[in-house]
Amino acid sequence: MLEELKRRNYSEATVERYVGAIRQFAEYFHRSPDQLGIPQVRQYQLHLFEEKKLAPHSVMVQMCALRFLYLKVLKRPFQRDDLPLPKIPERLPIVLSPEETARLIEATAKLRHRTILMTLYGTGMRRAELCHLRPEDVDKERMVVRICQGKGRKDRDVPLTPKLLEQLRTYYRSVKRRNGWMFPSLQTRRADQPITSKAVWHVCREAARRAGITKAVHPHTLRHSFATHLFDNGAELPVIQTLLGHADPRDTMIYVHLATRKLRQAPNPLETLGIANPPAQEPAAS
């Protein structure tokens, strides 16, 4: 399984998720997966939904891992419909308003946390991309941040604003233990490693709690907010697609639905009705 994933150059995150999914599948039946088949896969899928109460997207990851195992590694003569994928409900992601974003950043008590939030929002980078950011990726001469080997093993540049550059400079001067990463791990046993994705997630959740924001805020919320605010301020979709690193323009189209600029421009039919204003006070009942 590992060899096949490496041959196909899957990302470290995908390898970790797929191998973990196969391990859980084997542990559930107490048997090696090569001794199991379609009936067990279908039984396991029901277990994930009905007993583990996993969301459809989480079950999707598990099923993709099992598909990879049986079709690509074990070369079983299964049809793809034999290993069904769950239907994923289409939901619009949560987006913060510019005012909420400012409150979130200002609510942080630590320079490191503030810089993490400003970098996520100011570049639209993914959580894993932030974790693997290095000081040399910040190009102050060209005023860009180089995101190396992001999703899909692709490099891309995103604009570096003067405000974010100054924040990164101030933060990095305060870093006592430098190990080659912009945001090094603070754990002694991971002294040579970058900050973990889980730690970045907790930074966002704690800042939202301190800011009194009741929306479910996570690192990707700042990415969605970055793109939505760009579109609201007049940026074209191809530009946003490039900044976000989307291979498929359909992934960028979601920000058309999230943006409020077009909604505000369209006249609401209620406002065009010739109806009288209500009386200041309801007449007393006779």
VMD Tcl script that draws the C-alpha trace (Angstrom):
set ca {
  {0.00 0.00 0.00}
  {2.74 2.44 0.98}
  {4.84 1.60 -2.04}
  {1.93 2.17 -4.43}
  {1.08 5.49 -2.80}
  {4.69 6.64 -3.09}
  {4.94 5.53 -6.73}
  {1.93 7.70 -7.53}
  {3.46 10.61 -5.56}
  {0.54 11.08 -3.19}
  {0.98 13.78 -0.57}
  {2.11 12.92 2.96}
  {-1.29 13.94 4.31}
  {-3.13 11.62 1.91}
  {-0.76 8.75 2.65}
  {-1.35 9.20 6.37}
  {-5.14 9.31 5.96}
  {-5.30 6.30 3.62}
  {-3.02 4.08 5.71}
  {-4.91 5.06 8.85}
  {-8.23 4.19 7.20}
  {-6.98 0.73 6.16}
  {-5.63 0.12 9.66}
  {-9.03 0.94 11.21}
  {-10.79 -1.32 8.69}
  {-8.51 -4.24 9.58}
  {-8.90 -3.63 13.33}
  {-12.69 -3.63 13.05}
  {-12.76 -7.16 11.56}
  {-9.55 -8.39 13.30}
  {-8.35 -9.68 9.95}
  {-6.00 -8.64 7.20}
  {-7.82 -6.61 4.51}
  {-6.69 -9.05 1.77}
  {-8.89 -11.66 3.47}
  {-11.92 -9.38 3.29}
  {-14.10 -8.25 0.41}
  {-17.16 -6.34 -0.74}
  {-19.60 -7.64 1.94}
  {-17.25 -6.51 4.69}
  {-16.68 -3.13 3.03}
  {-20.43 -2.48 2.88}
  {-20.87 -3.62 6.48}
  {-18.05 -1.33 7.55}
  {-19.59 1.62 5.72}
  {-22.83 1.19 7.66}
  {-20.81 0.94 10.86}
  {-19.15 4.28 10.12}
  {-22.50 5.98 9.52}
  {-24.72 4.34 12.14}
  {-22.35 3.59 15.03}
  {-19.39 5.93 14.60}
  {-21.72 8.76 13.43}
  {-19.11 10.02 10.96}
  {-19.95 12.80 8.54}
  {-20.32 11.84 4.86}
  {-17.02 13.52 3.97}
  {-15.16 11.43 6.57}
  {-16.77 8.26 5.25}
  {-15.79 9.35 1.75}
  {-12.11 9.39 2.77}
  {-12.41 5.89 4.25}
  {-14.06 4.56 1.10}
  {-11.49 6.19 -1.19}
  {-8.76 4.46 0.80}
  {-10.51 1.10 0.46}
  {-11.02 1.66 -3.26}
  {-7.32 2.38 -3.63}
  {-6.41 -0.77 -1.72}
  {-8.64 -3.18 -3.60}
  {-8.46 -1.68 -7.09}
  {-4.90 -0.33 -7.27}
  {-2.92 -2.47 -4.81}
  {-4.65 -5.85 -4.61}
  {-5.94 -5.62 -8.22}
  {-9.29 -7.17 -7.29}
  {-11.77 -7.45 -10.19}
  {-14.29 -5.23 -8.40}
  {-16.40 -2.62 -10.13}
  {-16.29 0.89 -8.71}
  {-20.00 0.60 -7.89}
  {-19.16 -2.40 -5.69}
  {-17.41 0.08 -3.40}
  {-19.98 2.91 -3.26}
  {-19.07 6.42 -2.24}
  {-21.54 8.32 -0.03}
  {-23.35 11.32 -1.42}
  {-21.85 14.49 -0.01}
  {-24.42 17.20 0.79}
  {-23.59 20.49 -0.86}
  {-23.20 23.16 1.80}
  {-21.79 26.63 1.52}
  {-18.72 27.12 3.74}
  {-18.79 29.52 6.65}
  {-17.36 32.97 5.94}
  {-16.45 35.73 8.36}
  {-17.27 39.35 7.66}
  {-14.31 41.77 7.50}
  {-15.35 43.06 10.94}
  {-15.41 39.55 12.40}
  {-12.01 38.81 10.85}
  {-10.54 41.89 12.51}
  {-12.06 40.89 15.85}
  {-10.63 37.39 15.49}
  {-7.11 38.64 14.86}
  {-7.24 41.29 17.59}
  {-8.51 38.75 20.14}
  {-5.25 36.80 20.10}
  {-3.07 37.27 23.14}
  {0.20 36.01 21.62}
  {2.32 37.45 18.82}
  {2.80 33.98 17.30}
  {-0.95 33.32 17.18}
  {-1.71 36.74 15.72}
  {0.87 36.15 12.99}
  {-0.59 32.75 12.16}
  {-4.07 34.21 11.72}
  {-2.83 37.17 9.68}
  {-0.83 34.86 7.41}
  {-3.77 32.53 6.83}
  {-6.10 35.41 6.01}
  {-3.57 37.58 4.17}
  {-2.48 34.83 1.76}
  {-5.41 32.40 1.60}
  {-3.00 29.50 2.09}
  {-4.12 26.16 3.43}
  {-3.32 25.02 6.96}
  {-0.71 22.45 5.80}
  {0.89 25.08 3.57}
  {1.28 27.43 6.52}
  {2.83 24.66 8.63}
  {5.52 24.11 5.98}
  {6.27 27.78 5.38}
  {9.95 28.71 5.66}
  {11.49 32.17 6.22}
  {13.12 32.09 2.77}
  {9.67 31.65 1.19}
  {8.92 35.27 2.12}
  {10.33 37.27 -0.79}
  {10.41 40.90 0.32}
  {12.05 42.02 -2.96}
  {9.18 40.77 -5.14}
  {6.62 41.16 -2.32}
  {5.29 37.63 -2.69}
  {5.10 34.54 -0.53}
  {6.18 31.36 -2.28}
  {4.00 28.39 -1.34}
  {6.14 25.37 -2.13}
  {4.58 22.06 -3.10}
  {1.05 22.91 -2.04}
  {-1.93 20.71 -2.76}
  {-1.37 18.74 -5.94}
  {2.42 19.12 -5.56}
  {2.31 22.58 -7.11}
  {4.21 25.75 -6.28}
  {2.52 29.14 -6.44}
  {3.15 32.74 -5.42}
  {0.69 34.89 -3.49}
  {1.01 38.64 -2.86}
  {2.78 39.80 0.30}
  {1.25 42.99 1.70}
  {3.38 45.52 3.63}
  {1.25 44.93 6.74}
  {1.85 41.17 6.66}
  {5.57 41.64 5.92}
  {5.97 43.88 8.97}
  {4.03 41.38 11.11}
  {6.21 38.47 9.95}
  {9.38 40.47 10.63}
  {8.26 41.43 14.13}
  {7.25 37.86 14.91}
  {10.37 36.19 13.53}
  {12.66 38.48 15.53}
  {10.96 37.09 18.65}
  {11.50 33.42 17.73}
  {14.06 31.98 20.13}
  {14.40 28.45 18.80}
  {14.76 28.54 15.02}
  {14.85 25.27 13.15}
  {14.32 26.29 9.53}
  {10.53 26.69 9.73}
  {8.66 29.98 9.96}
  {6.45 28.51 12.68}
  {8.58 25.90 14.48}
  {7.08 23.36 16.83}
  {7.25 24.34 20.49}
  {7.36 20.72 21.63}
  {10.78 19.50 22.80}
  {10.33 16.07 21.21}
  {9.60 17.75 17.85}
  {12.41 20.29 18.03}
  {13.26 19.98 14.32}
  {9.67 19.94 13.08}
  {7.18 22.69 12.14}
  {3.98 23.49 13.98}
  {1.32 20.80 13.62}
  {-1.95 21.24 11.75}
  {-3.80 20.48 14.98}
  {-2.01 23.31 16.78}
  {-3.03 25.76 14.04}
  {-6.63 24.55 14.36}
  {-6.57 25.25 18.11}
  {-5.19 28.75 17.50}
  {-8.23 29.56 15.35}
  {-10.74 28.03 17.74}
  {-9.29 29.80 20.77}
  {-9.22 33.16 18.98}
  {-12.87 32.72 17.95}
  {-13.82 31.95 21.55}
  {-12.00 35.02 22.87}
  {-13.58 37.19 20.14}
  {-17.07 35.96 21.00}
  {-17.63 34.59 17.49}
  {-20.16 31.77 17.59}
  {-19.52 30.57 14.04}
  {-17.50 27.36 13.69}
  {-14.15 28.95 12.84}
  {-11.22 26.84 11.66}
  {-8.16 27.60 9.50}
  {-10.02 27.00 6.23}
  {-12.60 29.60 7.30}
  {-9.93 32.27 6.86}
  {-9.13 30.92 3.39}
  {-12.80 31.11 2.43}
  {-13.05 34.60 3.91}
  {-9.94 35.75 2.02}
  {-11.38 34.61 -1.31}
  {-14.87 35.95 -0.63}
  {-13.60 39.37 0.43}
  {-11.38 39.50 -2.67}
  {-14.40 38.87 -4.91}
  {-16.50 41.39 -2.98}
  {-13.77 43.98 -3.58}
  {-13.75 43.43 -7.33}
  {-11.15 40.69 -7.95}
  {-11.88 38.49 -10.96}
  {-12.45 34.76 -10.54}
  {-9.38 33.68 -12.60}
  {-7.18 35.76 -10.28}
  {-8.75 34.20 -7.19}
  {-8.35 30.75 -8.72}
  {-4.62 31.37 -9.21}
  {-4.13 32.72 -5.68}
  {-5.94 29.76 -4.12}
  {-4.16 27.19 -6.28}
  {-7.36 25.66 -7.64}
  {-6.79 23.29 -10.55}
  {-10.50 23.30 -11.45}
  {-12.22 26.68 -11.92}
  {-15.45 25.12 -10.68}
  {-13.90 25.02 -7.19}
  {-13.56 28.80 -7.33}
  {-17.14 29.39 -8.47}
  {-18.41 28.79 -4.94}
  {-17.25 32.29 -4.00}
  {-19.79 33.76 -6.38}
  {-22.46 32.26 -4.12}
  {-20.73 33.47 -0.95}
  {-20.05 37.02 -2.03}
  {-22.53 39.75 -1.10}
  {-21.51 42.27 -3.80}
  {-23.80 40.79 -6.47}
  {-26.58 40.28 -3.93}
  {-26.49 43.95 -2.95}
  {-26.53 45.08 -6.56}
  {-29.71 43.16 -7.40}
  {-32.82 45.12 -6.32}
  {-34.96 43.23 -3.85}
  {-38.55 42.94 -5.18}
  {-39.97 43.73 -1.72}
  {-38.41 47.18 -1.89}
  {-40.15 47.91 -5.20}
  {-43.68 47.21 -3.94}
  {-45.89 50.28 -3.49}
  {-47.06 49.42 0.01}
  {-47.69 51.93 2.77}
  {-45.57 52.00 5.89}
  {-47.19 50.34 8.93}
  {-48.71 52.60 11.59}
  {-46.43 53.55 14.45}
  {-48.71 51.69 16.88}
  {-51.31 48.99 16.41}
  {-54.86 50.34 17.07}
  {-56.33 49.18 20.38}
  {-58.79 46.32 20.11}
  {-62.42 47.51 20.50}
}
mol new
graphics top color blue
foreach p $ca { graphics top sphere $p radius 0.5 }
foreach p [lrange $ca 0 end-1] q [lrange $ca 1 end] { graphics top cylinder $p $q radius 0.2 }
display resetview
